[in-house]
Amino acid sequence: MEKEELDRRTQGYQSAYIRKTDTPAARLGKSLYIREEHHERISQTVHIVGHGKITLYGYVDNILNEHFKRYHEEIVNSFTGKRIY
């Protein structure tokens, strides 16, 4: 990948994920367990790339929001004909 393209993609990544979240504080959310290696990577990313200006909660919240926006139609289609408990 060319440097210019990588820089453009990096800027897009940081705009989407390395930003404060619009949602309320993490203490109002739910607990979720993740693999230790993912936690370490997320912690490093938040600390180094986010310059301490974003929380673990905010970073993960941004990732999930983007995922649900990007794959909304596929997710809804996956529910078609299925019973939800």
N, C-alpha and C positions, 0 to 999 in steps of 0.2 A: 504494500500500500504506500502510495506517495505521501510525503510529509504534509503537503497541503491538504490532502483528503483526510489524513489522520487528524490534523489540527481542527478541521471543520467538524469531524465526527466527535472529537473530544469536547469541543465547545457545545455541541448538541447534547451530549451526555451530561455535561455539567449543568446545563440549563434545565434539563429534565429532572435530574436526580439530586444534585448537590445544591439544594435550596431549602429554605425553611418551609415547613408544611403549613397548610391553612387549617389543619384540624386541631382540635383541642389537645391538651396535654396528654401524654402517654398514660398517666395514672387513671384516666377515664376509659381506657381501652381494656383489652383482654391480654392475658399471658399467652405466649406461644413459645414452644421449645424448638430450637434449631440446632443443627450439628455444630459442634465446637469449632471446626475449621471454618464454617461459614461465619460464625460469630467473630472469630479472629480477623477474617478478611474484611468484614463489614466495619469492625472497629478501626482497623488500619485505614480504610478508605475514608471514613468519616473524619478521623483525626488528621490525616495527611492531606487528602484532597480537599476536604471540607474546611480545613484550617480551624477546626473546633467551633465553627459557626452553625453546625447542624448536629442534631442528635441522632443516635442509632434509630430511635423511633421515627424521626422525620425521614431519614434515608429509606428505611424499609417501607414506610407509608407511601413515599413517592414512587418507589419501584412497583408496589402493588397497584397504585392508582393508574400508572402507565400501562401495566399489564392488562388490567380490566378494561381500560379504554381501547387498547390495541386489539384485544381478542374478544370484545363484547359479543359480536355476532356469532363467533365460533362457540363461545360458552353457552349462549342462549340456545343455539342449535343443538348442542350436546344434551340439553335438558328435554328436547322434544320427545314426547311419548314416554318419558320416564316419570315414575312416581317419586315425589319428594316427601320425605318423612319429616 
